[in-house]
Amino acid sequence: MGSIKHYRAFQIEPDGHVFGCINLVCDDDDQAKREAAALVLAHRIELWRLDRRIAQFDLPREAARQ
């Protein structure tokens, strides 16, 4: 059994400012990516573990235009 890892999913405004952070506890990077991708509703998400950016998830094009 592997150890759990702590991640942060930062909510990013269109102008690039961080306005929120969601803590995630996952088994690995792949699980963290799936959970962070599901958070993309109205803002871009950047997934980080410690000082390493794991992934970035942008808004769908139709949502970004609104």
VENPE-V838144 format. One record per backbone hydrogen bond with DSSP energy under -1.0 kcal/mol. NH is the residue of the N-H (numbers start at 1). CO is the residue of the C=O. E is the energy in kcal/mol with one decimal. If there is no record, write none. Layout:
BEGIN
NH:CO:E ; NH:CO:E
END
This chain:
BEGIN
5:26:-3.2 ; 7:24:-3.0 ; 8:48:-2.7 ; 9:22:-3.0 ; 10:46:-3.0 ; 11:20:-2.6 ; 12:44:-2.9 ; 13:17:-3.3 ; 16:13:-2.3 ; 19:11:-2.4 ; 20:11:-1.0 ; 22:9:-2.3 ; 24:7:-2.5 ; 26:5:-2.4 ; 32:28:-2.0 ; 33:29:-2.5 ; 34:30:-2.0 ; 35:31:-2.3 ; 36:32:-2.6 ; 37:33:-2.6 ; 38:34:-1.4 ; 39:36:-1.4 ; 40:37:-1.2 ; 41:39:-1.1 ; 44:12:-1.2 ; 45:57:-2.5 ; 46:10:-2.0 ; 47:55:-2.9 ; 48:8:-2.8 ; 49:52:-2.5 ; 52:49:-2.0 ; 54:47:-2.9 ; 55:47:-1.3 ; 57:45:-3.3 ; 64:60:-2.0 ; 65:61:-1.2
END
